[in-house]
Amino acid sequence: MYRLLAVAVLLASAVPAAAAAPGAAENFLNRADRLLGKGPLALVDGDYKRLQREGKAAGSSIEAERVAAEKAGKPIKYCSPKPRADLGDREFLAALRKIPQAERQRLSLRAAMLQVLQRKYPCRR
C-alpha cells in the first residue's frame, strides 16, 4: 500500500481528472494525483484499492497473454527474462509520463502498460 502512495507523489503535476475517459491511462494518473493530495489519508480512500486492483489486473492480463503466446509458440510482445516483468511503481509511472498526454488519454491502462514493457524489454528480432 505504501508503494502506491509513493507513486502518487510522482503525480503532482497531473491534469484534472475530467481530461481523460474512465479506464484511460491518463485517468489512472489523475486519480493517483488526487490521492497524493490526501497524504497519508489516501490509504483509507476507496479509490486507493481500486487503483491497485486496476494496475494488478492490467499487469496480470498482459502476463497471461504472454504465457499463452509462449505456450502456443507465437511471438511475444515484450521480452523480459521472466513472464512477470520487473517493473516498480515509480518506474512504471515515470514511463507513463513519457507517453504524450494526448496518447495517454486514448490508451487504456493495459495498452499503456504494455507499451511501457515493450520499451523496457524490447524483443531482438
C-alpha positions as CSV (number, residue, x, y, z in Angstrom):
1,M,0.0,0.0,0.0
2,Y,2.9,2.3,0.8
3,R,4.2,1.9,-2.8
4,L,1.1,3.3,-4.4
5,L,1.3,6.3,-2.1
6,A,4.9,6.8,-3.1
7,V,3.9,6.6,-6.7
8,A,1.2,9.1,-6.2
9,V,3.8,11.6,-5.0
10,L,5.3,11.4,-8.5
11,L,1.9,12.5,-10.0
12,A,1.9,16.0,-8.6
13,S,1.8,17.7,-12.0
14,A,-1.1,15.6,-13.4
15,V,-4.0,17.4,-15.2
16,P,-7.6,17.4,-13.8
17,A,-9.4,14.0,-14.0
18,A,-12.1,15.3,-16.4
19,A,-9.5,15.3,-19.2
20,A,-9.5,11.6,-19.7
21,A,-12.1,8.8,-20.0
22,P,-12.5,6.2,-17.3
23,G,-10.1,3.3,-17.9
24,A,-7.6,5.5,-19.7
25,A,-4.0,5.7,-18.6
26,E,-4.4,9.4,-18.1
27,N,-7.4,8.9,-15.8
28,F,-5.3,6.5,-13.7
29,L,-2.6,9.1,-13.3
30,N,-5.1,11.8,-12.4
31,R,-6.7,9.7,-9.8
32,A,-3.4,8.8,-8.2
33,D,-2.7,12.6,-8.1
34,R,-5.9,13.2,-6.3
35,L,-4.8,10.6,-3.7
36,L,-1.5,12.4,-3.4
37,G,-3.3,15.5,-2.1
38,K,-4.7,13.4,0.7
39,G,-1.3,12.5,2.1
40,P,-1.4,9.5,4.5
41,L,-5.2,9.6,4.4
42,A,-5.0,8.3,0.8
43,L,-4.5,4.8,2.3
44,V,-8.1,4.8,3.6
45,D,-9.6,6.3,0.4
46,G,-11.7,3.7,-1.5
47,D,-10.1,4.7,-4.8
48,Y,-6.7,3.6,-3.5
49,K,-7.7,0.0,-3.6
50,R,-9.4,0.4,-6.9
51,L,-6.2,1.9,-8.4
52,Q,-4.3,-1.1,-7.0
53,R,-6.8,-3.6,-8.5
54,E,-6.8,-1.9,-11.9
55,G,-3.0,-1.9,-12.1
56,K,-2.8,-5.5,-11.0
57,A,-5.5,-6.6,-13.4
58,A,-3.7,-4.9,-16.3
59,G,-0.4,-6.5,-15.4
60,S,-2.0,-9.9,-14.9
61,S,-3.7,-9.7,-18.2
62,I,-0.5,-8.9,-20.0
63,E,1.3,-11.6,-18.2
64,A,-1.3,-14.2,-19.1
65,E,-1.3,-13.2,-22.7
66,R,2.5,-13.6,-22.8
67,V,2.4,-17.0,-21.2
68,A,-0.3,-18.2,-23.6
69,A,1.6,-16.9,-26.6
70,E,4.8,-18.7,-25.4
71,K,2.9,-22.0,-24.9
72,A,1.3,-21.6,-28.4
73,G,4.7,-20.9,-30.0
74,K,3.5,-17.4,-31.1
75,P,5.6,-14.2,-30.9
76,I,5.5,-12.4,-27.6
77,K,5.1,-8.7,-27.3
78,Y,7.9,-7.9,-24.8
79,C,11.0,-9.9,-23.9
80,S,11.6,-9.7,-20.2
81,P,13.7,-12.6,-18.7
82,K,10.6,-13.8,-16.9
83,P,6.8,-13.7,-17.8
84,R,6.2,-11.4,-14.8
85,A,8.3,-8.4,-15.7
86,D,10.1,-6.5,-13.1
87,L,8.5,-3.0,-13.1
88,G,8.3,-1.0,-10.0
89,D,5.5,1.5,-9.3
90,R,7.7,4.6,-9.6
91,E,9.4,3.3,-12.7
92,F,6.0,2.5,-14.3
93,L,4.5,5.9,-13.6
94,A,7.7,7.7,-14.8
95,A,7.5,5.7,-18.0
96,L,3.8,6.5,-18.3
97,R,4.7,10.2,-18.1
98,K,6.9,9.8,-21.1
99,I,3.9,8.9,-23.2
100,P,2.4,12.1,-24.6
101,Q,-0.7,13.2,-22.8
102,A,-2.9,13.0,-25.9
103,E,-1.9,9.4,-26.4
104,R,-2.4,8.6,-22.7
105,Q,-5.9,9.9,-22.9
106,R,-6.8,7.4,-25.6
107,L,-4.8,4.5,-24.3
108,S,-6.2,2.0,-21.8
109,L,-4.1,1.4,-18.8
110,R,-3.4,-2.1,-20.1
111,A,-2.3,-0.7,-23.5
112,A,-0.1,1.9,-21.8
113,M,1.4,-0.7,-19.5
114,L,2.2,-3.0,-22.5
115,Q,3.9,0.0,-24.3
116,V,6.0,0.6,-21.2
117,L,7.0,-3.0,-21.0
118,Q,7.9,-3.1,-24.7
119,R,10.2,-0.1,-24.3
120,K,11.9,-1.6,-21.2
121,Y,12.1,-5.1,-22.6
122,P,12.3,-4.9,-26.4
123,C,12.5,-8.1,-28.4
124,R,15.5,-8.5,-30.5
125,R,14.2,-9.7,-33.9
